[in-house]
Each structure stands twice: as structure tokens, then as C-alpha cells.
Amino acid sequence: MPKKILRTPSRRKKLKTIVASEIVLKDAEGKTRLYLTASDAVNGTVMALFGKNGASIEARVNEDGTSTMAFHRPYGQTLLVVYASEEAQAITWASTDGKRRVITTSTSQTNNAKRTRPSRSS
């Protein structure tokens, strides 16, 4: 008598969709490593990544279409911000002491980049 060949059903993994207005991923120590939130009138849509030492990168799109990407040192000190809207764009750098050192801006009206340096007392 011939042996019956048993075939297992296909075990294709089905793609799953997560539907939520906010997602927070935490590590084994309970520290937030990833934060995603859907758009709201105050904060817009935000995605933030956090390193073990507290450094972070934040991308944000506000309700008015303004976009911002910011890089932060541990404890929240801002190092670099890139800002863009239909009216203007700007990049701000900070030195290790946290003071703004170079600001580059451009507006759609002038379409010329302006570079300003804060005074030494800033």
C-alpha cells in the first residue's frame, strides 16, 4: 500500500496593520526609544527616536504644513534644526555650549538665502 503524503497548509505570514493614534516603543529598562503620534492641532504629526544616552532626532509636520527636523543632545539641548514651510526655510546650528552660531534662512518672497551670525553676547 502506497504511503500517503501529508501536506501542511501554507504558512504564509499575513501582514498585520497596527492602527493607533500613538505608538511608544520602550526598551527593557522602560526608556522610550521610538515615539509616533498622529496629527493633532497642537503638536502635529511627530516621529522621535531616542538613543540610550538621551540624544534624540525628532521629525514633525504641523497642521499648517510646516515641517521641522531637530537633533538634540542628551537632556534636550538642541544641536541642529531644519525648518521648512511654503513661506520660509531655515537651518539653525548650535555649538557645544548650546548657543546658536549660524542661522541660514530663505523666504519664498526673496528667494535669496540670508546668513546671520548672532552677536558674541548671544
Backbone torsions as a table, in degrees:
resi	resn	phi	psi	omega
1	MET	NA	128.6	-179.1
2	PRO	-68.3	147.5	178.6
3	LYS	-76.1	141.8	175.1
4	LYS	-82.5	134.1	176.1
5	ILE	-95.7	119.2	178.0
6	LEU	-90.7	129.5	177.9
7	ARG	-106.7	131.2	177.3
8	THR	-82.4	146.0	178.8
9	PRO	-61.8	152.2	178.7
10	SER	-57.4	133.7	-178.6
11	ARG	-108.9	43.5	176.2
12	ARG	-62.0	134.1	176.7
13	LYS	-79.4	130.6	176.9
14	LYS	-83.8	138.1	176.2
15	LEU	-70.2	135.9	-180.0
16	LYS	-111.7	144.9	178.5
17	THR	-112.3	132.5	174.6
18	ILE	-99.0	126.4	177.5
19	VAL	-115.6	117.1	-179.1
20	ALA	-158.9	157.5	175.7
21	SER	-89.9	-13.7	178.9
22	GLU	-152.7	138.4	176.1
23	ILE	-130.5	129.6	177.1
24	VAL	-127.7	122.5	175.4
25	LEU	-105.2	130.4	-179.4
26	LYS	-119.7	151.2	177.5
27	ASP	-83.6	-176.7	-177.4
28	ALA	-62.3	-23.4	179.9
29	GLU	-88.4	-2.6	179.4
30	GLY	88.6	6.4	179.1
31	LYS	-84.8	137.5	178.9
32	THR	-68.6	130.9	177.6
33	ARG	-112.4	-29.3	179.8
34	LEU	-141.9	134.3	178.8
35	TYR	-132.7	123.6	176.2
36	LEU	-126.7	134.7	175.5
37	THR	-139.4	143.4	177.9
38	ALA	-73.9	165.1	-175.5
39	SER	-62.8	136.4	168.7
40	ASP	-140.0	167.9	-172.9
41	ALA	-65.2	-26.1	-176.1
42	VAL	-90.3	-51.2	-172.1
43	ASN	-103.5	-11.4	-175.8
44	GLY	70.5	-160.9	176.6
45	THR	-94.1	129.2	-173.2
46	VAL	-129.0	139.0	169.0
47	MET	-129.8	124.1	179.9
48	ALA	-131.3	136.8	176.4
49	LEU	-114.4	134.7	-177.3
50	PHE	-121.1	132.3	175.8
51	GLY	-85.9	169.3	-179.6
52	LYS	-60.1	-33.6	-177.2
53	ASN	-85.1	-0.1	178.8
54	GLY	99.8	-8.9	175.3
55	ALA	-64.0	150.5	-177.4
56	SER	-149.2	160.7	173.2
57	ILE	-126.6	131.4	-178.5
58	GLU	-127.8	128.7	173.8
59	ALA	-115.3	134.6	-174.9
60	ARG	-141.0	139.5	171.4
61	VAL	-126.5	117.5	-178.4
62	ASN	-83.9	167.2	-178.6
63	GLU	-57.5	-31.6	-179.1
64	ASP	-82.6	2.8	179.0
65	GLY	92.0	-2.7	177.6
66	THR	-67.7	132.9	179.2
67	SER	-115.7	141.4	179.5
68	THR	-139.2	138.3	170.2
69	MET	-126.5	127.8	-176.4
70	ALA	-129.3	141.9	176.8
71	PHE	-114.6	126.3	-175.2
72	HIS	-121.3	144.3	171.0
73	ARG	-75.7	170.2	171.6
74	PRO	-55.0	149.9	179.6
75	TYR	70.6	14.4	169.4
76	GLY	89.5	-4.2	179.9
77	GLN	-63.9	126.3	-176.3
78	THR	-82.4	131.4	178.2
79	LEU	-100.8	-43.2	-174.3
80	LEU	-147.5	135.1	175.9
81	VAL	-132.1	130.9	173.2
82	VAL	-115.1	124.9	-175.1
83	TYR	-124.6	137.3	177.9
84	ALA	-145.5	135.0	172.4
85	SER	-141.5	178.9	177.8
86	GLU	-68.0	-25.6	-176.7
87	GLU	-91.4	-31.1	-173.6
88	ALA	-157.0	160.6	174.4
89	GLN	-133.7	149.3	179.6
90	ALA	-152.8	150.1	172.7
91	ILE	-131.4	130.0	179.0
92	THR	-124.8	129.1	175.6
93	TRP	-110.0	155.2	174.4
94	ALA	-128.9	150.0	176.8
95	SER	-84.7	180.0	-177.4
96	THR	-62.8	-22.3	177.8
97	ASP	-86.3	1.7	176.1
98	GLY	88.9	-3.2	-179.3
99	LYS	-82.8	141.5	177.4
100	ARG	-66.7	133.2	-178.0
101	ARG	-114.2	-39.1	-178.6
102	VAL	-136.6	132.1	175.6
103	ILE	-126.3	123.5	177.0
104	THR	-113.8	126.3	-179.9
105	THR	-131.0	156.7	176.7
106	SER	-149.7	139.5	176.2
107	THR	-119.2	154.6	-179.1
108	SER	-69.4	-23.7	-179.6
109	GLN	-71.2	-45.1	-177.8
110	THR	-92.8	-28.5	-177.4
111	ASN	55.4	17.9	176.0
112	ASN	-113.3	134.8	178.8
113	ALA	-76.7	139.4	175.6
114	LYS	-115.0	138.6	179.3
115	ARG	-121.2	122.7	-179.5
116	THR	-125.3	149.3	175.7
117	ARG	-120.6	126.5	177.4
118	PRO	-62.8	155.0	178.2
119	SER	-64.5	160.3	-177.2
120	ARG	-62.3	-21.3	-179.2
121	SER	-80.1	-9.0	-179.3
122	SER	-67.4	NA	NA
